[in-house]
Amino acid sequence: MHELEVVLVPQLQDNYAYLLICKSTQKAAIVDCPEADKMIEVIESKGVTPVAILNTHHHWDHINGNRDLIARYSKIKVYGHHSDKERIPGMTYPLQEGDIVTFGEVSAKVFFTPGHTNGHISYYFEQTGDLFCGDVMFYGGCGRLFEGTAAQMHTSFQKLGALPHETRVYCGHEYTASNLRFAAKVDPDNAIIQQKLDEVATLRAENKPTIPSTIGVEWQVNPFLRVEQPAIKQSAANTGADSSDPAAVFGAIRELKNNS
Ligand SMILES: [Zn+2]
């Protein structure tokens, strides 16, 4: 039995934290929580035992809840990339690419996915097909390049894109509608983007999350994964970028998004 229940916990304006519950042991892990109170409420209502905080990166809107969660659950283990030891409050378990994090009977593999920040990591639960990728890959988009380069982010995207297509992608923000509107501009003949825009509009009108998507859907709609598709290359070439270099295409599309 390797069953994982994923509870999405909306935070702040458009952040998503997640409570992950190992169903056979009722042990739980928290992914990226800025508002501890809301998370503690969910933990209490589920009656589970939180044993780990899995941080993807050091930004305030992903780690601000750490101190209160640690104060409440004194034995909780705090995970993050080793290079963020000084930037992630309470980190007890520094990680790197290829490490395995286990709680209860479920395990996640750690991918080093820099670009948004220098110490960004993603957690992949291979047994259940769930990926938690913070502010690297969003549904239909990608995080801003605050610390890293377009080439690094492109490499991170290709790493996550290599996962099985059915993998569920849980990202850190509800940016889907805006991402897909931009995707439609740089990939104008892509009918799947239009279809997903309709689906997403319906969900958001009911105030429902659009998360998760899947790696398969991302290959269909996300311009930052589709950098080798002719339409995306053309959109990059129109800005003067070298469309034969996928990382340059990635950078040009990211620049267009910044100014969109
Ligand atoms: Zn961030």
Boltz pocket constraint, residues with backbone or C-beta under 6 A from the ligand:
constraints:
  - pocket:
      binder: B
      contacts: [[A, 57], [A, 59], [A, 116], [A, 135]]
      max_distance: 6.0
